[in-house]
Amino acid sequence: MSIALKPKVPSPSTFKRMPAHPPNGPEDSREHAARLLAQSKELADLGRHEEALAPIEEAFETYYRVSDAGGSVFLGDFARAFDAQSARLASLGRREEALTAIEKGVDFYRQAAQARPDAALPEHARVLSTQTKRLIELGRHEEALVVSEEAVRLGRRPEVPLGDLALSLGSLSSTLQGMGRREDALPAIEEAVATFRRLSNARPDTFLPNLARTLHNLSSILSHLGRHPAALVAIEESIAINRRLAGSDPDEFLPDLSESLNYQALMFRDLRRHDDALVAIDESVAIRRRLADARPDAFRPDLAQALSNRSGMLRDLGRHDDALIAIEDAVGVGRRLPDDSPPVAASLNIKAAILRDLGRHENALTVIGQSVAIYRRLAESRPDAILPQLANALLNQSAMLKDLGRHEDALASVDEALHRVLPELERAHYFLHDSGASLLQNYLELGETLGRQPSLQILLRMQAVLISAGLISGDEP
C-alpha cells in the first residue's frame, strides 16, 4: 500500500499565546477557551504533551475570569477542560494527577447532568469511561469496576446515544479483562461490537473507527481465552476496516492500522505461524517508519516497539544475526527519544537475550544491566506502569548471571524483583501474577543451588497472593 503522508503541522499562529482578555464578553470568552482546548489537542497530536498543558491552564483562567465577573460558565465547559487536562497528564506518565483531574471533570459532569440530563448525560457516561481507564492505569481495578458499571448503567438510559453505551461497554470489558475475568469481559465487548456494527451500517464515517478498535479488543479477549480462530477473524476484520479508512485519511488512521497489524503479528507468533508473523510485522514497521519520519515525537516510540517485536520474530526463526540488526535499529530509534524511555529499556532487554543466544554472555550481561538501570529509574516515578518490565529484566539478568556461574548475584537480582513486585501483587495487580510465579520459582531454585533456606515471610506473602488470585487453593502447603 502506497499512501502519501503529510507532516501534521498546524499553522504557526496556532502556537502563539492567545490574547489574555478576549474583548466581547462571556460568550466570546467561551469560544476563546474552546480554541485553547483545540490548540492543546493539536500539540498533543504532535507528541508535545508538556507544551499542551499550557493552553488548558489558560482556558481555566478564562473560565474563572468570566465566573468572577458574574458571567455564566457552563459546568460542561469546566468538565471538558479537566477531561483534556487528564489526557495530557496521562500522556506524560503523571497518572495520579491525571486521575485527580478526571475526577474533577466527573464531578462537574454529574452536576451538569442533574440540571440538563438530555444534554449532559452522554458526556457524563463517556467521562466515567475515562475515569475507569485512569484507575486501571494505577492498578485500582476494583474501583475501576464500580465506575465502569455506573457508566454502563447511565449508557442504557434513553437520553444517551447508543454509541456512548457501546463505549461504556468497551470500558467495562477492559476493566474485567484487566482483572483476569475474561469470560465476564466477553459478553460486554461482544455487545459493544454488535452495537457499533449496527451504527456503522447507518453512519460508517462516524462509527467504523469505533468498530475497528472494538474488534481489536474483542480479538485480544478471544485470544486470551484460547479461541484463536475467532480471535484471528476479529483482528483481520479490524485490519480490513483500518486499511479502508487509511486509504482515504492516512494521517488519522494509519496509526490504528499499524497497531492492528502489530497485534496480528503477535497472535501469529503465539500460534507459531512465524512466517505469517513476519509478514504482518514488516508491514507494521514500514507504516510506523513513515509515521515517525513525518511526526517523530509522536511515533518514534511506536516504531521502536514494532522493531523490537520484529527482532523477536526473527529470533523465533533462528535468524539471530538478522534479529540483532533489527534490535540495534530499535535501540537506535529509542536513543533519539527522551532520556530513560521505556522503549529503550525494552529494546536493550531483547538485545541482551539475542546476545545470550549467540553465546556472547559478557556482552549480554552488560546490555541487560543497562536495561535494568533504566527501568529502576523509571520505576521511581511510575512503579505501576514499569514494575512488570523491571521484574522481567531482573529475571533475565538473573539467568545471564547464572550462565556465568555467578549464582549469588543471580539470587540478588531475583530477590530485588520479588521485593519490588510483592507489594504490587498484594494491591491486586493482576497483570503481575505470571511474573510473580516465575520469580518465586527462580528464587527457590537458586536458593536450593546455594544451600539457602527461603524467606518464610516471602513464601507466606506469595502464598496469600496466589490463593487470592485463585491460582492455588488454601489447602495446598
C-alpha positions in Angstrom: 0.0 0.0 0.0 1.5 3.3 -1.1 -0.1 6.3 0.7 1.3 9.8 0.9 1.6 11.0 4.4 1.9 14.7 5.2 3.6 16.0 8.4 0.7 17.1 10.7 1.9 20.7 11.5 -0.7 23.4 12.3 -0.2 26.9 11.2 2.5 28.9 13.2 -0.2 31.1 14.7 -1.6 28.1 16.5 1.2 28.0 18.9 1.1 31.7 19.9 -0.4 32.5 23.3 -3.9 33.9 22.6 -4.9 37.4 24.0 -5.4 37.3 27.7 -8.7 39.2 27.7 -11.0 38.3 24.7 -12.8 41.5 24.0 -16.5 40.7 23.6 -17.9 39.3 26.8 -18.6 35.9 28.3 -19.8 34.1 25.2 -16.7 35.2 23.2 -14.6 34.1 26.2 -16.1 30.6 26.0 -15.2 30.4 22.3 -11.7 31.6 23.1 -11.3 28.8 25.8 -12.6 26.3 23.3 -10.0 27.3 20.8 -7.4 26.9 23.5 -8.5 23.3 24.2 -8.3 22.6 20.4 -4.8 24.1 20.4 -3.8 21.8 23.3 -5.1 18.7 21.3 -3.1 19.8 18.2 0.1 20.0 20.4 -0.7 16.6 21.9 -1.2 15.0 18.5 2.3 16.2 17.7 3.7 14.4 20.8 4.3 17.8 22.5 2.4 16.8 25.7 4.2 19.1 28.1 3.5 22.2 25.9 -0.1 21.0 25.5 -0.8 21.7 29.2 -0.3 25.5 28.9 -3.3 26.2 26.7 -5.5 24.2 29.1 -4.3 26.3 32.1 -5.1 29.4 30.1 -8.6 28.0 29.3 -9.2 27.6 33.1 -8.0 31.2 33.7 -10.5 32.3 31.0 -13.4 30.4 32.6 -12.6 31.7 36.1 -12.4 35.3 34.9 -15.8 35.1 33.4 -17.2 33.5 36.5 -15.5 36.1 38.8 -17.0 38.8 36.7 -20.5 37.5 37.2 -20.8 35.8 33.8 -22.2 32.4 33.2 -19.8 29.5 32.6 -21.4 26.1 31.8 -20.5 23.3 34.1 -19.7 21.3 31.0 -17.0 23.8 30.0 -15.0 23.1 33.2 -15.6 19.4 32.8 -14.2 19.3 29.2 -11.2 21.3 30.4 -10.5 18.8 33.2 -11.0 15.9 30.8 -8.4 17.4 28.4 -6.0 18.1 31.3 -6.3 14.5 32.4 -5.4 13.2 28.9 -2.3 15.3 28.7 -1.1 14.4 32.2 -1.7 10.7 31.5 0.5 11.0 28.3 3.3 12.4 30.5 3.0 9.5 32.9 1.6 11.7 35.7 -1.1 9.2 36.5 -2.1 10.3 40.0 -2.6 13.9 38.7 -4.4 12.6 35.7 -6.9 10.7 37.9 -7.4 13.8 40.1 -8.2 15.9 37.0 -10.7 13.4 35.6 -12.4 13.1 39.0 -13.0 16.8 39.0 -14.3 16.5 35.5 -16.7 13.8 36.6 -18.0 16.0 39.4 -18.8 18.8 37.0 -20.5 16.5 34.6 -22.5 14.9 37.4 -23.8 18.4 38.4 -24.5 19.3 34.7 -26.4 16.1 34.2 -28.7 16.8 37.1 -29.5 20.2 35.6 -29.8 19.1 31.9 -29.8 15.3 31.7 -30.7 15.2 28.0 -27.6 17.3 27.1 -25.0 16.3 29.8 -25.7 12.6 30.4 -23.9 11.3 27.3 -20.7 13.2 28.2 -21.1 12.1 31.8 -21.1 8.4 30.7 -18.2 9.0 28.4 -16.0 10.7 31.1 -16.7 7.9 33.5 -15.1 5.6 31.0 -12.1 7.8 31.0 -12.0 7.7 34.8 -12.1 3.9 34.6 -9.0 4.0 32.3 -7.1 6.2 34.8 -7.9 3.9 37.7 -6.8 0.8 35.7 -3.5 2.6 34.9 -3.0 2.9 38.6 -3.8 -0.8 39.3 -7.0 0.2 41.1 -9.2 -2.4 39.4 -11.9 -2.8 41.9 -12.7 0.9 41.9 -12.5 0.9 38.1 -15.1 -1.8 38.0 -17.5 0.2 40.1 -17.1 3.3 37.9 -17.4 1.3 34.6 -20.6 -0.4 35.8 -22.0 3.1 36.6 -21.0 4.2 33.1 -22.9 1.3 31.5 -26.0 2.0 33.7 -26.0 5.6 32.5 -25.4 4.4 29.0 -28.6 2.4 29.0 -30.7 5.4 29.7 -32.8 6.6 26.8 -31.1 10.1 26.8 -27.7 8.5 26.0 -26.9 7.7 22.4 -26.1 4.0 21.5 -22.6 5.0 20.6 -21.9 6.2 24.1 -23.3 3.0 25.6 -21.0 1.0 23.3 -18.0 2.9 24.5 -19.0 2.3 28.1 -19.4 -1.4 27.4 -15.9 -1.5 25.9 -14.6 0.2 29.1 -16.3 -2.3 31.3 -14.9 -5.2 29.2 -11.4 -3.8 29.5 -11.8 -3.5 33.3 -12.9 -7.1 33.6 -10.1 -8.3 31.3 -7.5 -6.4 33.4 -8.8 -8.3 36.5 -8.4 -11.6 34.7 -12.1 -12.1 34.4 -12.1 -12.6 30.6 -15.2 -14.9 30.5 -17.1 -12.0 32.1 -15.4 -9.5 29.8 -16.5 -11.3 26.6 -20.3 -10.5 26.7 -19.7 -6.8 27.2 -17.2 -6.5 24.3 -19.5 -8.6 22.1 -22.4 -6.3 22.8 -20.2 -3.3 22.0 -19.1 -4.8 18.7 -22.7 -5.6 17.8 -23.8 -2.1 18.6 -21.0 -0.4 16.7 -21.7 -2.7 13.7 -25.3 -1.6 13.6 -24.3 2.1 13.9 -21.6 1.8 11.3 -24.0 0.3 8.8 -26.1 3.5 9.1 -23.3 6.0 9.6 -19.9 4.5 8.5 -18.0 7.7 8.5 -18.8 8.2 12.2 -18.7 4.7 13.6 -16.4 2.5 11.5 -13.3 3.6 13.5 -15.0 2.6 16.7 -16.0 -0.8 15.2 -12.3 -1.4 14.2 -11.0 -0.6 17.7 -13.7 -2.7 19.4 -13.0 -5.7 17.1 -9.3 -5.3 18.1 -10.3 -5.6 21.8 -12.6 -8.5 21.1 -9.7 -10.3 19.4 -7.5 -9.8 22.4 -10.1 -11.3 24.8 -10.8 -14.2 22.5 -7.1 -14.9 22.1 -6.6 -15.0 25.9 -9.5 -17.4 26.2 -7.8 -19.7 23.7 -10.3 -19.1 21.0 -7.6 -18.4 18.4 -9.6 -18.9 15.1 -12.3 -16.4 16.2 -9.6 -14.0 17.5 -7.9 -14.1 14.1 -11.2 -13.4 12.3 -11.8 -10.4 14.6 -8.4 -8.9 14.1 -8.5 -9.5 10.3 -11.8 -7.6 10.1 -10.3 -4.8 12.2 -7.3 -4.6 9.8 -9.6 -4.6 6.8 -11.6 -1.6 8.2 -8.5 0.3 9.2 -6.9 -0.3 5.8 -10.1 1.1 4.1 -10.1 4.1 6.5 -6.4 4.8 6.0 -6.9 4.8 2.2 -9.0 7.9 2.5 -7.4 9.5 5.6 -3.9 8.2 6.2 -3.0 10.9 8.8 -5.9 9.8 11.0 -6.0 6.0 10.5 -2.5 4.7 9.6 -1.6 4.6 13.3 -4.6 2.3 14.0 -3.7 0.1 11.0 -0.1 -0.3 12.2 -1.3 -1.2 15.7 -3.7 -3.9 14.4 -1.0 -5.4 12.2 1.4 -5.4 15.1 -1.2 -7.3 17.2 -1.9 -9.7 14.4 1.8 -10.4 14.2 1.9 -11.2 17.9 -1.0 -13.5 17.6 0.6 -15.4 14.7 3.8 -15.6 16.8 1.8 -17.2 19.7 0.4 -19.7 17.2 3.9 -20.5 15.9 3.0 -19.2 12.4 6.3 -17.4 12.3 6.4 -16.6 8.5 2.9 -15.0 8.8 4.0 -13.1 11.8 7.0 -11.7 10.0 4.8 -10.5 7.0 2.4 -8.7 9.4 5.2 -7.1 11.5 7.1 -6.0 8.4 4.1 -4.0 7.2 3.6 -2.5 10.6 7.2 -1.4 10.8 7.0 0.1 7.3 4.0 2.1 8.3 5.4 3.3 11.6 8.7 4.3 9.9 6.7 6.6 7.6 4.7 7.9 10.5 7.9 8.6 12.6 9.5 10.4 9.6 6.6 12.7 9.4 5.9 13.1 13.2 9.0 11.9 15.1 7.9 13.0 18.6 4.6 11.2 18.3 5.6 8.0 16.6 9.2 7.1 17.3 8.1 5.1 20.5 5.7 3.0 18.3 8.4 2.4 15.7 10.9 1.2 18.4 8.2 -1.1 19.8 7.5 -2.6 16.3 11.2 -3.1 15.6 11.6 -4.9 18.9 8.8 -7.2 18.0 10.2 -7.8 14.6 13.6 -8.7 16.2 11.8 -11.3 18.4 10.1 -12.8 15.4 13.4 -13.1 13.5 14.8 -14.8 16.6 11.9 -17.3 16.6 13.0 -18.3 13.1 16.6 -18.8 14.2 17.8 -15.8 12.3 19.8 -14.4 15.2 22.1 -12.2 13.2 19.1 -10.5 11.5 17.4 -10.3 14.9 20.4 -8.5 16.3 20.4 -6.0 13.4 16.7 -5.3 13.9 17.1 -4.8 17.7 20.0 -2.5 17.2 17.8 -0.5 14.8 15.2 -0.3 17.6 17.8 0.8 20.2 19.0 3.5 17.7 15.4 4.8 17.4 14.9 4.7 21.1 18.1 6.6 21.8 16.6 9.5 19.9 13.7 9.6 22.4 13.9 11.5 25.8 16.2 10.0 28.4 15.1 6.9 30.3 12.5 6.0 27.7 10.7 2.7 28.2 11.2 1.6 24.5 15.0 1.9 25.0 14.9 -0.3 28.1 12.7 -2.8 26.3 14.9 -2.9 23.3 18.0 -3.4 25.4 16.3 -6.3 27.2 15.7 -8.1 23.9 19.2 -7.3 22.6 20.6 -8.9 25.7 18.6 -12.1 25.1 19.8 -12.2 21.5 23.4 -11.8 22.6 22.9 -14.6 25.0 21.6 -16.8 22.2 24.8 -16.1 20.3 26.9 -17.1 23.2 28.1 -13.6 23.9 27.4 -13.8 27.6 29.6 -11.0 28.9 28.1 -8.6 26.3 24.6 -9.8 27.2 25.2 -9.1 30.9 26.4 -5.6 30.1 23.3 -4.8 28.0 20.8 -6.3 30.4 22.4 -4.2 33.2 21.7 -1.1 31.1 18.1 -2.1 30.7 17.7 -2.8 34.4 19.2 0.6 35.3 16.7 2.5 33.1 13.8 0.5 34.4 14.9 1.2 38.0 15.0 5.0 37.3 11.6 4.8 35.6 10.0 2.8 38.4 10.8 5.6 40.9 8.2 7.8 39.4 5.9 5.3 37.6 6.0 2.0 39.6 2.5 0.9 38.5 3.5 1.1 34.8 7.1 -0.1 35.0 7.3 -2.8 37.6 6.3 -5.7 35.2 9.1 -4.7 32.8 11.6 -4.3 35.6 10.7 -7.6 37.1 11.1 -9.3 33.7 14.5 -7.6 33.1 15.8 -8.6 36.6 14.7 -12.2 35.9 16.6 -12.1 32.6 19.6 -10.6 34.4 19.5 -13.4 36.9 19.5 -16.0 34.1 22.6 -14.3 32.5 24.4 -14.2 35.8 23.7 -18.0 36.2 25.2 -18.6 32.8 28.4 -17.1 34.1 28.3 -19.1 37.4 27.5 -16.0 39.5 24.7 -17.6 41.5 25.0 -15.2 44.4 24.4 -12.2 42.1 21.7 -14.1 40.3 19.8 -14.7 43.6 20.2 -11.0 44.4 18.5 -10.0 41.2 15.6 -12.3 41.8 15.4 -11.2 45.4 15.2 -7.5 44.3 12.5 -8.3 41.8 10.4 -10.2 44.4 10.6 -7.4 47.0 9.6 -4.8 44.4 6.7 -6.9 42.9 5.2 -8.3 46.1 3.6 -5.1 47.3 2.0 -4.5 43.9 0.7 -8.1 43.8 -0.8 -7.6 47.2 -2.6 -4.5 45.8 -4.3 -6.9 43.3 -2.1 -6.0 40.3 -3.4 -8.9 38.3 -1.1 -8.4 35.4 1.9 -9.3 37.6 0.8 -12.7 38.7 2.7 -14.6 36.0 5.9 -12.6 36.8 5.5 -13.3 40.5 5.1 -17.0 39.9 8.2 -17.1 37.7 10.3 -15.1 40.1 9.3 -17.3 43.1 10.3 -20.4 41.1 13.7 -19.0 40.3 14.1 -17.7 43.9 13.5 -21.2 45.2 15.8 -22.9 42.6 18.7 -20.5 43.2 18.3 -20.8 47.0 18.5 -24.6 46.7 21.6 -24.4 44.5 23.3 -22.2 47.1 22.0 -24.2 50.0 20.0 -21.3 51.3 16.7 -21.5 53.2 14.0 -19.3 51.5 12.5 -16.4 53.5 9.4 -17.7 55.3 7.9 -14.2 55.1 8.2 -14.1 51.3 6.7 -17.6 51.0 3.7 -16.7 53.1 3.1 -13.5 51.3 3.3 -15.2 47.9 1.0 -18.0 49.1 -1.6 -15.4 50.1 -1.3 -13.7 46.7 -1.7 -16.9 44.8 -4.6 -18.0 46.8 -6.4 -14.7 46.3 -5.7 -14.9 42.6 -7.3 -18.4 42.5 -4.0 -20.0 41.2 -3.8 -22.3 44.2 -6.2 -23.5 46.9 -5.9 -22.6 50.5 -5.4 -26.3 51.3 -2.1 -26.5 49.4 1.1 -26.3 51.5 
